[in-house]
């Protein structure tokens, strides 16, 4: 995974290695087990505040989306959180 795919010319990368943008990797990883991803997000939020401001799960999710532009990954989290609440 990289934000810099131009430095990995296809002809120089071994066949079994796939160059993926970070956002795609995050989306694909969270899609494997969305409920586990939500639990991890909740754990990150619960640990916040030890140094600095305490964050809600929404704060952490918004930061991930804004800072890393992981729009699709955050959509997976939102969808899974909604399903888990039902």
Secondary structure, 3 states (H helix, E strand, C coil): CECCHHHCCHHHCCCCCCCCEHHHHHHHHHHHCHHHHHHHHHHHHHHCCCCCCCCCHHHHHHHHHHHHCCHHHHHHHHHHHHHHHC
